[in-house]
């Protein structure tokens, strides 16, 4: 019905007003409709429906209906390995795009992975290992075309910080590496379990605002950590005078670091200004490594205090399943670290995948993504890799380079394999200052000041979560920053749940539309009637607040009417259009409200209760308590029925 739609809380527009003006004559006649409720369902039916809507909203079994067994097996195989689906339409033209994207990606990730492994306090070759095996697994199981797999800066820092609290990487490097593989294993198990059990909604507790703040804090922490390698400080001095401090610096190292950081930032600026030159910032890190390595080798700058990478083991990933702690005291520690790092990396990868899917007009399957990410990290933990995920920077390069399918990950992985087999010894003379410059250049993208400013403008409470996470990382640690981020997000949810919005409604002149008088100042209040809208479901967490807020609206309005010497309020209309659900505490609060109003000789009226709400109100016999005639289809019906004189000029 047009009137029911008009009262649903949608924004006002010209067509709506015109339609209401055309229909107002017909509305004056009694339409005869009442608020209906569906037939009662059995408890098992209701439970099954709730489970289906929560866990199987996408109806994953629908495609198997009425299919022969062979077809069902093939569909199941496609579900687990989407490559069998999109692979049937793969063409040479798509491969050309994937080849260029994969080669471009490899030039970016090879130098980055060496630096990210250092952030995690792991040998540099493990960073390269993590861009070899995981991308291959993801290419078979993932649903995103653009997501590029491998280590990322923030997760590397988080993992390194948490692992270092348990084991000193310098005193006990083997156990440290074993704990890293253990954490990676449990990160993968966590991710796969969330996908298999269809519990991906859990990661939504990491709000966008909190992640923005946490990432920015992590970026600054990473950049500050790189100053030691950037300035060539071999040993910190205890002297406080500036001359002694500067003597601990190495000017050759500073010159190398500053030169290549400038080069990387200029390359990034060129790529940002002109999208045609996206490849410039992508290959700039590799160019920096090649040139700086040749420079150090020719000049033997390493003999003059320039720190270099030194030994980088060649060869493909050795098996590491036997190194994972499946027993002993480090099992639980690895599990805890893995769950935390796995959840954060999963949140980042899903957010990046959704972003690029939206840009390119297709959809990803979140549960399949979780299963793919989990599987690749479980396999990675058994092949000398640490936690890999889909980073925004490398995925953006993959997208701009023209990737068409996840095959670009296979191309990148193949190039990394070749580098591991034959090129890694050449990185021996790569200066640490260059690696530090690459990391600093990369993490600057994590400081998203534009998003932070937008969050400040749109939602101050969201900004507090963003700022809290940022300051937590800067002044405490990455794990405390993460804890603050989650806590602030949960506090915001609790505030919205426990303190829902309510609004005072008025009639827009010459229409039958009732809207918030704050949003529409021209809306007029109805004589002898107070109309209040509740903008949330009513549960035990907010039922008492809703009751008290409605009574406060009533008290304020009565005081205002005494000052204006207006007629006394006789009716309180509660618009339940936005209320999706109500529990027994909510019904009890309405009973208390009804009792309070009855003593003051004010009648309680409900307008437009939803299907679940009216069903529960009738099961609780509350509708009998206040009278079925007090349950109206729309606010306009309630006004016409109980204050007809207010509709005479409509």
Secondary structure as UniProt FT lines:
FT   HELIX           2..6
FT   TURN            7..8
FT   HELIX           14..27
FT   HELIX           43..55
FT   TURN            57..58
FT   TURN            60..61
FT   HELIX           62..64
FT   TURN            65..66
FT   HELIX           69..80
FT   HELIX           83..86
FT   HELIX           87..89
FT   HELIX           92..119
FT   TURN            120..121
FT   HELIX           124..129
FT   TURN            130..132
FT   HELIX           133..141
FT   STRAND          149..150
FT   HELIX           153..164
FT   TURN            165..166
FT   TURN            169..171
FT   HELIX           173..196
FT   TURN            197..198
FT   HELIX           200..205
FT   HELIX           208..225
FT   HELIX           227..231
FT   HELIX           242..247
FT   HELIX           251..273
FT   HELIX           275..277
FT   HELIX           278..299
FT   HELIX           301..304
FT   HELIX           321..323
FT   HELIX           330..359
FT   TURN            360..361
FT   HELIX           366..381
FT   TURN            382..384
FT   STRAND          389..390
FT   HELIX           392..400
FT   TURN            401..402
FT   HELIX           407..418
FT   HELIX           419..423
FT   HELIX           424..429
FT   HELIX           432..443
FT   HELIX           444..446
FT   HELIX           449..458
FT   HELIX           460..475
FT   HELIX           478..498
FT   STRAND          502..507
FT   TURN            509..510
FT   STRAND          514..516
FT   TURN            517..519
FT   TURN            521..522
FT   TURN            527..528
FT   STRAND          529..534
FT   TURN            540..542
FT   HELIX           543..564
FT   STRAND          571..575
FT   TURN            577..578
FT   HELIX           584..599
FT   TURN            600..601
FT   STRAND          603..607
FT   HELIX           611..619
FT   TURN            620..621
FT   HELIX           622..626
FT   HELIX           628..630
FT   STRAND          631..632
FT   HELIX           635..642
FT   HELIX           644..647
FT   TURN            648..649
//
